[in-house]
Amino acid sequence: HPLAWLVEAADDICFHILDAEDGYLLGRFSFDEMVDLFRPLAGGDPPSREPRAAVGWLRAKAIGQLVAQCVELFAASEDALLGEGLAAPLAAQIPASGALRRVGERTRERCYQAPEVLRVELAGYRVLGDLLGTFVPAVLTDAPDDRAKRVLALLPRAAREGDTASRLAAVTDYVAGMTDGFAVRSFREITGVELPRVG
């Protein structure tokens, strides 16, 4: 649908801009770096030099400019959008695409590929893998042993009923719905790293 192009553009804009601002709030970017990154998108310098207010102003102006450019391109591309679509996403074709791409690259470099972030991601793979490695075999077995019965007792009823596909979907939904803290706590308790409190 043509509106999917706008949703994709909004997603591209928000992820790049808001992730960079989050990086600033976490200390991954200095104030001057944020001004340098956002100024080309915002179209000028902030009226205030108070850091939080200035970054907030730059963020808002940048998003406004990017949205306006995407809307203009969307309107000018009506025939293509109603036909075979565009060769690239809207946000990749607007005048500010280079500056937006630069924000994304710097954010990826400073925020997503920082060693401590990569360590958390690797731990997350282990947590999710072990939880699914415990739950999935239990719901797939036709004759659960004592351990599998205990695992099944931890899962929602939907994971214990229905056909195989339904049970697997229920396990996936259960794990996907866990908060980070609950997933880590469940992993630690199920693997015996930490025993749950009883009583």
Buried (B, 14 or more C-beta within 10 A) or exposed (E): EBEEBBEBBBEBBEBBBEBBBEBBEEEBBEBEBBBEBBBBBBEEEBEEEEBEEBBBBBBBBBBEBBBEBBBEBBEEBEEEBEEEEBEEBBBBBBEBBEBBBBBBEBBBEBBBEBEEBEEEEEEBEEBBEBBBEBBBEBBEEEEBEEEBEEBBEBBEEBBBEBEEEEBBBBBBEBBEEBEEEEBBBBBBBBBEEEEEEEE
